């Protein structure tokens, strides 16, 4: 969440930022009114506590006068009343404060829909076929790699069985991502290629299998709990299914103080993820698009403020490195204000070319979050000189199942076979064609 001191000093900027991000109904004026009321009540409570303590000190060591006893009782009643009001106002204040989005960087394009995202880069040429290319769904069903009919019978719509060589190809993708990000030499190669070799650490990522669920307070602290559109709740439990691995990686150090010498902390997490995808019916609901259950490999990092933006660029560089090594044509988008999400200060998407749609479609997202999550999670950094500052967080996709769609469509052959990207072949016993 945002720093209330920053909001007090920059009310117009915060209100404009909320509108640019699609939260025009939020009122900074209402928030600051609650803030003022809260501070006034806190001053009253503090004054009453001092008076209570003074009376208690006078009552020690003997029989107190009736007037003093009565005064102590009156203070106790007033204090209980003021504390009750303070708790109620504080609850309203925190509830409203949490709704305000993170401040977008000045470089983020202002826009209200994905149509206003900006193409920053295009890499690779879309393939040309001497036959009509099939969609990934048509290819997979033709080869018996996807079974949606039986999945609907078992779990309902937007669930699938992934089988045979496609399932093996998916695991090859995960292993390739894990091997790359946990290899320090590869990290150095990526940093050098991005011109970041001297800017940030070459520390590799630590592979983690995180929980797939989180408590309500934990999920809310990350700014990722989206009850209406995204998140499944476990009935009868204070637990929500994660919608991506970073949702349980980000709060890993909640209520903790990190040592400066341990930074950056870079985590690589794999989980099965779950999303309700409410409001998207009729859009991309075939095959492996917009499933309620899917798998993801995600990056999460903790840094201090001085290197967090470079860490964001580093994660985008990792994503590009992976896509280039897979041989997939893609483009990089700078997301506009309304598309980057509430916790983000900046957001980048990578989209793969899909021949069946004659369009680019999203495969990766990189989120620059600054200290927005750390403030609610109370994750801080202790520096060598004793200073304590909020940590900065970044997260980004390594792979979901979306790149598999790109591989099937871009590397398909006329007979329905699929050529395996060279970097994945060693994970398939050297197999070149599926």
N, C-alpha and C positions, 0 to 999 in steps of 0.2 A: 504494500500500500504506500501511498505518498506520505511525505513528511508534512505534518500539519504546519510546521513553521514555514516551509516553502509555500504552502497554500495561502497562509496569512499574508506573505510578502508579495505573492504573485497571483491574486485572485482572478484577474482578467485572463492571464495566460492559461490558468487551469480550466477556466470555464470554456475558453476557445478550444483548448485541447480536447475536452470532453465532447464538445459538439463535433469536432473533426473526426473523432473516433466513433461517432454514432451514439453518444450518450448525452444528447442535447437536453434530455429531461432532468438531468442532475443539476442541482442548484448549489453553487459555491456559497451564495448568500445564506442559504439555509444551513449549510454545514458550519459556516463561521458563526452564525447565531447560536448553534448548539455548542460550539467551541467556547464562545464567550460565557454562555450560561454555565457550562461545566467548570470553567475556571473560577467564576464567581462562587459557585457552590463549594468548590474545593477550598477557596479562601475561607468561607464560612466554617467549613468542617475543621480546617486547621486551627482557626481561632477558638472554636469550641473545645477542641482537644487540648489546647494550651490551657484554657480555663479549667477544664476538668482536672488536668494534672496539677495545676496550682492549688485547687481545692483539696485534692488528695494529699498534697504535701502538707497543707495546713492541718489536716485531720489526723496526722500521725502523732503518736506519743501522748495520748490522753483522751478524755471525753470531749468530743467536738460540740460546739454550740449548736442548738437546734436550727438557727438561721443558716449556719454553714452546711448542715445536713440537707436542709431544704434546697439550698442553692445547688448543691451537688446533684440532687435528684432532678431539678429543673434542667440543668445542663445536660444530664444524661438523656432526658426525653428529647430535648432540642437536637442533640447530636444524632440520636437514632433517626430522627425525622429527616435531618439534612443529609445523612449518609444514605438513606433510602432514596431520596430525590437524586442525589449524586449518582448512585448506581443506575437509576433509570435513565438519566440524561446521558451518562457515559455509554450505556448500551446503544441508545439511539445514535449517538455521535460516531461510535466505532462502526456501527452497521452502515451508516451513510458514507463514512470515510472509505470503507472497503470497496464501495461501488465505483469510486473514482478511478479512471484508468491511469496507467503510467504515462508520463510525459513523452510524447514522440520526439525524436531528434529533429532538429530543424531541417535536416536533409531528407526526411521522409516526405514523399509526395502527398499533398493533401487531396483526399478523394473519398467518395462515399460508397464505392462499389469496386469489384475486381476489375471492371473495365478501365479503371483509372490507375491500375498498377503499371509500372514502367519497365519495359524490356531493357535491361542493362547490358546483356550479352547473349549472343547465339553461337553455339559451337556445333560443328559437324554438319554434314549434308544429309537430308532425308534420303533414304534409299529409293532407287527406282526399280520397279518390278516389271517383268514382261508377262505378268499374269495379274489377275485381280487379287490383291492381298485380303486375307481373311482377318476378322477381328480376333482378339485373343480368346474370346469365348468360343467362337466357331472352331478355332484351332484346337483348343483344349478339349472341347467336347468330341471333336472328330477323333482325337487320339485317346479318349477315355481318361483324361487327366483331371477333369472336373465333373463332379456329380452334384448338381444342385437339386434335382428332383427328390432324391432320397434324403438330402439334408433338410429340405422343406418338411418332409414327413416327420423327421426326428426333432428339428429345432424351430422350424418356421422359415419365413422368407429372410433373405440376406445372410444365409449361412450356406457353406459349401463343404463338400469333401474334396480335398486335393490329393491326388493319387499318383502313383508310379513315378515316372521320370520328372514330372513337374514338381512333385514333393521333394525329390532328391535335388533338383535344381534350386529350389528355395533354400534348402539346407546348405548347399554350396555357396549361395549368396551370403548367408549369415557367417559362414566360416571365413569367407574372403574378407568380409568387413572386420571380423574379430582379429584375424591375422594382421591386417593392415594397421589398425589403430593401436594394437598392443606392441608393435615393432618400432623401436626408437629410430632405427635407420629410415624407415618409411616416413615417420613423423618429420625427421630432418629434411627428407626429400620434398615433402609437401610444403614445409615452411620456406625452404629455399625457392621453390617454384612460385610461391606467392609473394616473395620479397619480404617475408616476415622473419627470416632466419636470425636476425639480430634483435628483433623486437620482443619476442616472448620465448618462454621455456620450450625445450624440445622433449619434455616429459611425455611418455606415452600414456595411454588410457588404461585404467584398471577395469577388467571385465567383471560385471556384477549381474547376478540374477536377483532382482529386487522383488518385494512383495507386489502382488497384483491388486491389492486392495489398500485403502487408506481410510482413516477416521475422518469424520466431517470437519473437525477443527483443523486437521492437518491439510486436507484438500483445500479448505477455504484459505489457509495461509499462503498456499502457492498461487492463489488467484485463478485456479483452473477448474473449480467446481461449477459445472454448467448443468444444472438439474433439468432444465426444460428441453434442451436440445441434444445433450451428449451423454450424460453420465448415468449409468445403471446403479441403483441402490440395492443392497442385499436386504431382503425383507426381514424385519425383526432384529436387525443388527445395526450398529452405528458404523457401518462400513460401506464404501462405494468401490465399485470396480474401476480400475484405472483405465483411462482412454489412450494412454501412451506411457512408455517406460519412464519418461522424465517426470511424470506426475508423482511417482514415489521415489525417484532419485533426488529431486530438488529438496524435499524436506528431510533428507537423510541426516543432515547436521542441524536439525531444528533445536533451538535452545542451547546451542553449543558455541564455544569460542575456538576458532581455528588459529593455528600458529602460522604467522607469516612465512616461516621457512618451509612449511608444508605445501604452500601454494605454487602453481595451480594444482587443485585437486581435479583430476579428469576421470570421469566415470563413463563406462560403456555398458549400457544395460539392455537386456533382452527380456521381453515379456510378451505374452499374448495380451492383446488389448481389446476393449469392448466399447462400442459407441452405439447410441440409440439412433443417430443420424436422423433425428426428427426434422420434418420439413423438407426432406430431400426426395420424397417419393416421386418416381417417374424420372429421376435424374441418375444416370450411370448406375443402374441397379442390376446390370447383367454381369455375369462372370465374377471377377475379383474386385470390381469397383464398389466402394461404399458398403462394405460388409459390416455386419454388427460385431463380428469377431475376426481379428486378423493379428498378424505377428509383426513386431517392430524391434529394430535395433536402434538405440538412441544414444546420443552423446549428452552429457551434462557436465558442466565445469563450474568451479568456484574459484574466483580470483579476487584481487582487490580492484579498486576503481581505476588504477593507473594502467592496467593492461586488459581490462574487460572488453573494450571495443576491438582491440587487435585479436582477442580470443574469438570474438564473433566472426571476424574476417577469416581467421584460421579455420573455423568450422565450415564456412562456405567453401574454402579452398579444399578441404577434405572431401566434401560432397562432389565438387567438380572433378577432383582427381579420380574418385571412384567411378563416376559416370564416363569419364574419358577412357579409363582403362577397360570398362565394359564395352566401349565402342558405340555408345548410344548418343544419337544427336539430341541436344537439349538446349534450353535457353534459361537465362537467369532473370528473375523478376524482382524489382524493388517494390515491395508492397506498399500501397497507400495507407493513409492513417486509419481508415475504417476497417481495413483488412488485416492489420498486424496483430490485433488481439489486445485485450485489456491490460495484461501484464507487460506487454512489449514496448520497448522504446524504438525498436526497429525490427523489421522482418524481411527475410529474403525467401523466395520460393525458387526451386528448380523444377522445370517441366520437361518431360521427355516427349519426343515426337512419336505420335501414333498414326501409322499409315491408314488404318481403318477409319479414323475420324478426320484425317487430313488436318490435324491440329496438335498443339502441344498440351499435355496434361500433367498436373502436379505429381511429383514423386518425392520431393524433399522440402522441408521448411527449416529455417534457421532463425531462432528467436534471441534477440539481445534484450535482456531484462533489467540491467543495471542492479540497483539495490531494492527494487520494488518487492520482490519476494522475500528477500532477507530481512526486511523491516518487520513483516508480520511473522516470519519464522524465527526471528531473533537469532539469526546466524551472523556472528561477528568475527572479525579478524583482530588478533593482538599483534602489534608490531614490536620490533625490537626495543623501541624507545618507550614502550608501555602504552602507546595509544590503542584505543579500541574503535574500530570503524565497522560499518556494515559490509558484509561480503557482497560481491556481485556475482550473478548467475547468468549462464548461457545454456541453451539447449538446442539441439539440432538433430534431424533425422540422419541416420547412417543408411539404413535400408528399411523399407516396409515391403509389402508384396507388390507395390506398384511397379518397381523396376522389372519385375518378372513379366508384367504386361508388355513393357517396352521391348524386352528381349524376345518374347514370342512374336510380336508383330514386326519388329525390324529385322529379325534374323530368320524369318520363315522362308521356306522353299516351296516350289510349285507343288510338290507332292505332299505338303503338309508337315514335313519334317522341319526341325528347328536346329540351326547351327549354334553350338555352345560358344559363348565368348571365351577367348583363349585363357583369360585369367581364372576362369572357373573350372577348366577341364581337369586340373589335377585333383579337384575334389570329387570328380566323377570317374575316377580311374582312367583318365585320359580320353574319355569319350568326347568326340567332336560333333556328332550329330545325334539328336534325340528324335 
